[in-house]
Amino acid sequence: MISTNAGALGITFGADNVTTEAATTTHGQQVEVALGARLPEAESFVFLMKDGDARIVIVVPDGQVTEVGEVTFAANAAVGWNVTLSTYPDEDGNSIYIYTDDGQVTTV
């Protein structure tokens, strides 16, 4: 995860462990994350990627963040939340679906 906002933190640490306070005239939105021995709930994930005209979509119908790695806080770099995503089989026995489109269209 490259974002440090309520949504990304909820995926990383579990939505039940994240609380927010709305922005006011004296401060912006504030986010609190309570860390403990609780894993986030399993949910679906969709990853969208683009390389020129080519597109890749990866769908994880049932996945769960099961580990958060080391985090580096540095003034000259974005904060990245290194997570391990475990995947579980769906009703068809598949845990990941990959869809590609090379972007090369035909002409009439």
NUDO-438613 format. One record per residue: residue in one letter; residue number from 1; z, y, x of N, C-alpha, C, O in turn. Coordinates in nm, 3 decimals. Each point is the difference from the previous one (the first is absolute). Example, Ala and Ser with C-alpha at 12.3 -4.5 7.8 and 13.67 -1.06 7.14 Angstrom:
BEGIN
residu  num  nw  nv  nu  caw  cav  cau  cw  cv  cu  ow  ov  ou
a  1  0.780  -0.569  1.319  0.000  0.119  -0.089  0.000  0.120  0.090  0.066  -0.002  0.104
s  2  -0.138  0.107  -0.139  0.006  0.119  0.082  0.073  0.109  -0.077  0.017  0.111  0.051
***
This chain:
BEGIN
residu  num  nw  nv  nu  caw  cav  cau  cw  cv  cu  ow  ov  ou
m  1  0.000  -0.117  0.085  0.000  0.117  -0.085  0.000  0.123  0.090  0.078  0.010  0.095
i  2  -0.166  0.084  -0.126  -0.004  0.123  0.079  0.064  0.116  -0.075  0.029  0.104  0.060
s  3  -0.007  -0.119  -0.189  0.061  0.107  -0.078  0.150  -0.020  -0.007  0.050  -0.112  -0.006
t  4  0.022  0.223  0.007  0.144  -0.003  -0.023  0.027  0.082  -0.124  0.047  0.114  0.007
n  5  -0.077  -0.174  -0.123  0.027  0.063  -0.128  0.069  -0.104  -0.089  0.016  -0.115  0.040
a  6  0.023  0.155  -0.159  0.075  -0.089  -0.088  -0.078  -0.128  -0.030  0.059  -0.108  -0.004
g  7  -0.191  0.118  -0.017  -0.079  -0.118  -0.031  -0.005  -0.099  0.115  0.026  -0.119  -0.019
a  8  -0.057  0.167  0.139  -0.008  -0.088  0.117  0.136  -0.058  0.035  0.011  -0.117  0.035
l  9  0.093  0.198  -0.046  0.135  -0.049  0.029  0.044  -0.103  -0.104  0.071  -0.094  0.033
g  10  -0.114  0.112  -0.159  0.031  -0.097  -0.104  -0.065  -0.134  0.027  0.061  -0.105  -0.023
i  11  -0.186  0.106  0.071  -0.068  -0.125  0.035  0.068  -0.065  0.119  0.019  -0.121  0.003
t  12  0.018  0.202  0.096  0.059  -0.051  0.124  0.139  -0.056  -0.021  0.032  -0.108  0.050
f  13  0.053  0.181  -0.124  0.141  -0.037  -0.012  0.042  -0.043  -0.140  0.115  -0.039  -0.020
g  14  -0.206  0.047  -0.077  0.032  -0.037  -0.137  0.024  0.123  -0.085  0.081  0.086  0.035
a  15  -0.151  -0.077  -0.147  0.010  0.117  -0.087  0.142  0.023  -0.049  0.041  0.115  -0.019
d  16  0.035  -0.223  -0.001  0.139  0.015  -0.046  0.090  0.062  0.107  0.110  0.046  -0.032
n  17  -0.156  -0.043  0.156  0.080  0.055  0.110  -0.036  0.145  0.032  0.055  0.059  0.093
v  18  -0.149  -0.002  -0.171  -0.048  0.135  0.026  0.033  0.088  -0.120  -0.033  -0.033  -0.114
t  19  0.097  0.146  0.141  0.025  0.098  -0.105  -0.059  0.133  0.046  -0.004  0.031  0.119
t  20  -0.041  0.047  -0.216  -0.057  0.130  0.032  0.070  0.108  -0.080  0.054  -0.023  -0.108
e  21  -0.056  0.141  0.165  0.050  0.120  -0.067  -0.116  0.098  -0.002  -0.060  0.030  0.103
a  22  0.030  0.020  -0.220  -0.115  0.089  -0.017  0.016  0.128  0.081  0.111  0.043  0.030
a  23  -0.224  0.015  0.004  -0.001  0.128  0.073  0.063  0.110  -0.087  -0.009  -0.002  -0.122
t  24  0.072  0.094  0.189  0.059  0.117  -0.067  -0.050  0.125  0.071  -0.088  -0.007  0.086
t  25  0.144  0.120  -0.121  -0.037  0.124  0.067  0.059  0.009  0.140  -0.038  0.088  0.077
t  26  0.130  -0.179  -0.042  0.063  0.006  0.133  -0.036  -0.116  0.092  0.025  0.007  0.120
h  27  -0.084  -0.116  -0.176  -0.041  -0.112  0.086  -0.112  -0.077  -0.067  -0.019  0.006  -0.122
g  28  -0.055  -0.079  0.203  -0.107  -0.086  -0.051  0.057  -0.129  -0.055  0.121  -0.019  -0.005
q  29  -0.211  -0.071  -0.038  0.045  -0.130  -0.049  0.078  -0.070  0.111  -0.045  -0.006  0.114
q  30  0.161  -0.046  -0.148  0.082  -0.071  0.097  0.002  -0.147  -0.037  0.007  -0.037  -0.118
v  31  -0.013  -0.047  0.221  -0.004  -0.145  -0.020  0.116  -0.062  0.077  0.025  0.035  0.116
e  32  0.045  -0.128  -0.181  0.107  -0.075  0.065  -0.036  -0.148  -0.005  -0.041  -0.051  -0.105
v  33  0.055  -0.017  0.219  -0.025  -0.144  0.007  0.130  -0.068  0.040  0.059  0.033  0.103
a  34  -0.014  -0.128  -0.185  0.121  -0.076  0.030  -0.043  -0.134  0.060  -0.062  -0.082  -0.068
l  35  0.094  0.061  0.194  -0.040  -0.122  0.071  0.111  -0.103  -0.007  0.117  0.032  0.017
g  36  -0.155  -0.156  -0.043  0.094  -0.110  -0.006  -0.073  -0.130  0.022  -0.110  -0.002  0.056
a  37  0.169  -0.105  -0.101  -0.057  -0.133  0.020  -0.087  -0.042  -0.118  -0.015  -0.119  -0.027
r  38  -0.041  0.216  -0.043  -0.082  -0.029  -0.117  -0.148  0.014  0.035  -0.040  0.097  0.065
l  39  -0.040  -0.193  -0.109  -0.145  0.009  0.018  -0.061  0.072  -0.120  0.054  -0.007  -0.110
p  40  -0.165  0.078  0.132  -0.070  0.059  -0.114  -0.054  -0.109  -0.093  -0.018  -0.115  0.041
e  41  -0.006  0.152  -0.164  -0.060  -0.092  -0.096  -0.142  -0.036  0.043  -0.068  0.080  0.064
a  42  0.023  -0.199  -0.100  -0.139  -0.038  0.022  -0.088  0.078  -0.096  0.040  0.027  -0.113
e  43  -0.160  0.009  0.157  -0.093  0.076  -0.083  -0.142  -0.024  0.050  -0.021  -0.071  0.099
s  44  -0.076  0.130  -0.167  -0.140  -0.009  0.042  -0.032  0.112  0.097  0.055  0.110  -0.011
f  45  -0.145  -0.137  0.104  -0.044  0.099  0.097  -0.152  0.003  0.003  -0.065  -0.105  -0.010
v  46  0.008  0.223  0.024  -0.144  0.016  0.015  -0.024  0.092  0.120  0.054  0.111  0.006
f  47  -0.134  -0.157  0.088  -0.033  0.077  0.120  -0.148  0.035  -0.006  -0.084  -0.090  -0.010
l  48  0.052  0.218  0.018  -0.138  0.048  -0.004  -0.038  0.050  0.138  0.070  0.082  0.058
m  49  -0.181  -0.132  -0.004  -0.045  0.040  0.133  -0.147  0.039  -0.005  -0.077  -0.051  -0.082
k  50  0.039  0.140  0.170  -0.138  0.048  0.006  -0.040  0.012  0.147  0.076  0.047  0.084
d  51  -0.199  -0.092  -0.056  -0.058  0.014  0.132  -0.144  0.042  -0.019  -0.087  -0.084  -0.023
g  52  0.060  0.214  0.030  -0.134  0.051  -0.031  -0.027  -0.024  -0.148  0.078  0.042  -0.085
d  53  -0.189  -0.110  0.055  -0.032  -0.032  -0.139  0.067  -0.130  -0.047  0.006  -0.025  -0.121
a  54  0.044  -0.054  0.213  0.062  -0.129  -0.035  0.140  0.021  -0.056  0.073  0.091  0.040
r  55  -0.038  -0.178  -0.134  0.131  0.006  -0.063  0.063  -0.140  0.003  -0.068  -0.102  -0.010
i  56  0.200  0.101  0.025  0.077  -0.125  -0.008  0.119  0.028  -0.091  0.067  0.101  0.013
v  57  -0.044  -0.193  -0.105  0.117  0.005  -0.086  0.076  -0.130  0.022  -0.056  -0.109  -0.014
i  58  0.183  0.121  0.046  0.086  -0.117  0.015  0.105  0.008  -0.110  0.070  0.100  -0.014
v  59  -0.060  -0.207  -0.065  0.095  -0.005  -0.110  0.102  -0.110  0.027  -0.036  -0.114  0.027
v  60  0.161  0.151  -0.033  0.111  -0.095  0.010  0.065  -0.002  -0.138  0.074  0.093  -0.035
p  61  -0.100  -0.197  -0.045  0.053  0.000  -0.136  0.152  -0.012  -0.007  0.062  0.048  -0.095
d  62  -0.001  -0.111  0.194  0.145  -0.017  0.000  0.048  0.006  0.145  -0.010  -0.097  0.074
g  63  0.063  0.213  -0.035  0.046  0.019  0.137  0.134  0.069  0.002  0.044  0.060  -0.098
q  64  0.021  -0.067  0.213  0.133  0.057  0.013  0.022  0.043  0.146  -0.029  -0.075  0.092
v  65  0.081  0.195  -0.075  0.040  0.042  0.134  0.125  -0.079  0.036  0.102  0.010  -0.068
t  66  -0.111  -0.089  0.175  0.111  -0.087  0.038  0.063  0.039  0.133  0.101  -0.058  0.041
e  67  -0.160  0.156  0.026  0.058  0.045  0.127  -0.047  0.141  0.029  -0.116  0.034  -0.025
v  68  0.206  0.048  0.079  -0.035  0.133  0.047  0.029  0.003  0.149  0.112  -0.026  0.043
g  69  -0.216  0.057  0.035  0.014  0.001  0.145  0.058  0.130  0.051  0.053  0.082  -0.076
e  70  -0.064  -0.064  0.206  0.052  0.120  0.064  -0.075  0.123  -0.046  -0.121  -0.004  -0.023
v  71  0.194  0.113  0.011  -0.057  0.129  -0.040  0.027  0.099  0.111  0.112  0.010  0.051
t  72  -0.216  0.065  -0.012  0.016  0.101  0.103  -0.011  0.138  -0.065  -0.096  0.029  -0.071
f  73  0.194  0.053  0.097  -0.003  0.138  -0.046  -0.029  0.088  0.121  0.082  0.010  0.091
a  74  -0.200  0.053  -0.089  -0.039  0.084  0.112  -0.063  0.127  -0.055  -0.068  -0.002  -0.103
a  75  0.091  0.112  0.172  -0.050  0.130  -0.046  -0.152  0.007  0.000  -0.057  0.078  -0.076
n  76  -0.008  -0.157  0.159  -0.146  0.011  0.013  -0.077  -0.116  -0.063  -0.117  -0.020  0.031
a  77  0.181  -0.056  -0.121  -0.068  -0.115  -0.060  0.047  -0.021  -0.144  0.112  0.034  -0.036
a  78  -0.202  -0.090  -0.044  0.037  -0.033  -0.138  0.100  -0.115  0.001  -0.003  -0.086  0.087
v  79  0.091  0.086  -0.185  0.096  -0.110  -0.015  -0.072  -0.115  -0.068  -0.055  0.016  -0.109
g  80  0.057  -0.131  0.173  -0.061  -0.119  -0.059  0.107  -0.102  -0.031  0.086  -0.029  0.083
w  81  -0.091  -0.025  -0.204  0.095  -0.102  -0.042  -0.070  -0.134  0.016  -0.084  -0.037  -0.082
n  82  0.118  -0.037  0.187  -0.063  -0.127  0.033  0.060  -0.109  -0.090  0.115  -0.039  0.018
v  83  -0.195  -0.009  -0.114  0.051  -0.098  -0.095  -0.076  -0.132  0.012  -0.116  -0.003  0.039
t  84  0.184  -0.104  -0.073  -0.061  -0.131  -0.013  -0.012  -0.029  -0.149  0.099  0.004  -0.073
l  85  -0.221  -0.033  0.029  -0.026  -0.031  -0.140  -0.021  -0.150  -0.013  -0.096  -0.055  0.053
s  86  0.186  -0.011  -0.124  -0.015  -0.142  -0.028  -0.076  -0.015  -0.130  0.024  0.076  -0.095
t  87  -0.115  -0.172  0.090  -0.081  -0.021  -0.120  0.031  -0.137  -0.059  0.033  -0.096  0.070
y  88  -0.044  0.090  -0.204  0.032  -0.122  -0.072  -0.120  -0.040  -0.087  -0.070  0.088  -0.051
p  89  0.047  -0.217  0.033  -0.116  -0.042  -0.079  0.011  0.041  -0.147  0.108  0.000  -0.059
d  90  -0.223  0.036  0.002  -0.006  0.032  -0.142  -0.022  -0.129  -0.079  0.008  -0.110  0.056
e  91  -0.037  0.124  -0.186  -0.018  -0.119  -0.085  -0.120  -0.085  0.041  -0.009  -0.117  -0.039
d  92  -0.083  0.174  0.119  -0.114  -0.076  0.051  0.023  -0.055  0.140  -0.088  -0.064  0.058
g  93  0.207  0.088  -0.002  0.032  -0.048  0.133  -0.046  0.091  0.112  0.008  -0.038  0.117
n  94  -0.056  0.159  -0.150  -0.048  0.094  0.101  0.103  0.111  0.021  0.065  0.044  -0.095
s  95  -0.051  -0.001  0.219  0.097  0.107  0.028  -0.067  0.131  0.041  0.064  0.105  -0.004
i  96  -0.192  -0.110  0.043  -0.072  0.121  0.039  -0.145  -0.014  -0.047  -0.059  -0.107  0.008
y  97  0.003  0.217  -0.059  -0.141  0.007  -0.035  -0.064  0.112  0.082  0.056  0.110  0.008
i  98  -0.171  -0.137  0.052  -0.072  0.100  0.078  -0.136  0.022  -0.065  -0.075  -0.095  -0.023
y  99  0.044  0.221  -0.005  -0.128  0.038  -0.060  -0.069  0.096  0.096  0.062  0.094  0.050
t  100  -0.190  -0.117  -0.024  -0.075  0.089  0.089  -0.127  0.049  -0.067  -0.056  -0.065  -0.089
d  101  0.012  0.181  0.132  -0.128  0.058  -0.041  -0.054  0.067  0.125  0.061  0.095  0.049
d  102  -0.175  -0.143  0.004  -0.051  0.056  0.127  -0.061  0.139  -0.018  -0.036  0.065  0.098
g  103  0.022  -0.019  -0.224  -0.050  0.134  -0.024  -0.148  0.016  0.015  -0.052  0.110  -0.018
q  104  -0.019  -0.216  0.051  -0.145  0.007  0.020  -0.069  -0.026  -0.134  -0.012  -0.114  -0.043
v  105  -0.031  0.219  -0.021  -0.064  -0.012  -0.131  -0.151  -0.016  0.017  -0.058  0.040  0.101
t  106  -0.004  -0.098  -0.203  -0.146  -0.016  0.004  -0.066  0.123  -0.062  0.062  0.073  -0.078
t  107  -0.186  -0.051  0.115  -0.075  0.110  -0.058  -0.091  -0.054  -0.107  -0.037  -0.118  0.002
v  108  0.000  0.203  -0.096  -0.085  -0.041  -0.111  -0.145  -0.001  0.042  -0.087  -0.032  -0.081
***
